[in-house]
Amino acid sequence: MSNNKTTVVIGASPNAERYSYKATLSLQNHGHTVYPVGLRKGIINGLEIITDKPALENIDTVTLYVGPDNQPYWYDYILSLKPKRIIFNPGTENPEFEKMAADKGIETTEACTLVLLSIRQY
């Protein structure tokens, strides 16, 4: 099993059809510590969705499931987490935010978290 990469899922949803839900499950199944953060309360496989913006430490990855139009709400919070990288899942690509992150030394990747996990490239 790969080493634990503590991950914050931004845009977490209690709807099992959503990719953010599937990614949270897959991250757990791959042995990663996961913090699902979203706007709606709910539970994903025993994890309560965090509906505020708590200070979290030692974050390896933030994986985004929020479209570019809704990302500005999250900019300062995500940057405050000082993650090593941000994954922009399909549909979340945002050159403005990617540049902001890169300027802070944060790696950005346009990729699908579920695919990265399935091919062991997470």
C-alpha positions in Angstrom: 0.0 0.0 0.0 1.3 3.5 -0.8 2.1 5.9 2.0 -0.8 7.8 3.5 -1.4 11.1 1.7 -3.7 13.2 3.8 -6.2 14.5 1.4 -8.9 17.2 1.5 -11.9 16.7 -0.9 -13.3 20.1 -1.7 -16.9 19.8 -2.9 -17.7 16.6 -1.0 -21.3 15.5 -1.5 -23.4 12.9 0.4 -24.8 11.9 -3.0 -23.3 8.5 -3.9 -23.6 9.3 -7.6 -21.2 12.2 -7.3 -17.5 11.8 -8.1 -16.5 13.6 -4.9 -18.3 10.8 -3.0 -16.7 8.1 -5.0 -13.3 9.7 -4.6 -13.7 9.9 -0.8 -14.5 6.2 -0.7 -11.6 5.3 -3.0 -9.1 7.4 -1.0 -10.3 5.6 2.2 -10.0 2.2 0.5 -6.4 3.1 -0.6 -5.5 3.9 3.0 -5.4 7.7 2.8 -6.6 10.0 5.6 -9.5 12.0 4.0 -11.3 15.2 5.1 -14.4 15.6 3.0 -15.3 19.3 2.9 -18.5 20.6 1.3 -21.4 23.0 1.7 -24.0 20.3 2.6 -24.0 18.2 5.7 -23.9 14.5 5.2 -21.9 11.3 5.8 -19.6 9.4 3.4 -18.7 6.0 4.6 -18.7 7.1 8.3 -16.9 10.4 7.6 -18.9 13.5 8.4 -18.8 16.1 5.7 -17.1 19.2 7.1 -19.2 22.3 6.3 -16.9 25.0 7.6 -13.2 25.7 6.9 -11.2 24.1 9.7 -7.5 24.6 10.0 -5.9 21.2 9.0 -2.3 20.3 9.3 0.1 18.2 7.1 -2.2 18.2 4.0 -0.6 16.4 1.1 -3.3 16.9 -1.5 -6.4 18.9 -2.1 -8.6 17.4 -4.7 -11.2 19.7 -6.3 -14.8 18.9 -7.2 -16.0 22.5 -7.4 -16.3 24.2 -10.8 -14.3 27.3 -11.6 -17.2 29.7 -11.1 -17.5 28.5 -7.4 -13.8 28.2 -6.6 -13.1 31.8 -5.6 -15.0 31.0 -2.3 -12.4 28.4 -1.6 -9.2 30.0 -2.8 -7.9 31.5 0.5 -8.9 28.4 2.5 -7.2 25.9 0.1 -4.0 28.0 0.0 -4.1 28.3 3.8 -3.9 24.5 4.0 -0.5 24.7 2.3 -1.0 21.4 0.4 1.9 19.9 -1.6 -0.5 19.6 -4.6 -3.9 20.4 -5.8 -5.7 18.1 -8.2 -8.1 19.8 -10.6 -10.5 17.0 -11.6 -12.2 17.1 -15.0 -14.5 20.2 -15.2 -12.6 22.0 -12.4 -9.7 23.3 -14.5 -9.0 26.9 -13.6 -5.8 28.7 -15.0 -6.2 31.6 -12.6 -6.3 29.4 -9.5 -3.6 27.1 -10.8 -1.3 30.1 -11.2 -2.1 31.4 -7.7 -1.2 27.9 -6.3 2.0 27.6 -8.4 3.1 31.1 -7.2 2.9 29.6 -3.6 5.0 26.6 -4.6 2.0 24.2 -4.8 2.1 21.6 -7.5 -1.1 21.6 -9.6 -2.3 18.6 -11.7 -5.2 18.4 -14.1 -6.2 14.8 -13.6 -8.9 12.5 -12.2 -8.3 11.4 -8.7 -10.2 8.2 -9.3 -8.0 7.3 -12.3 -4.8 8.2 -10.4 -5.9 5.9 -7.6 -6.9 3.1 -9.9 -3.5 3.1 -11.7 -1.5 3.6 -8.5 -0.2 7.0 -9.5 -1.7 8.8 -6.5 
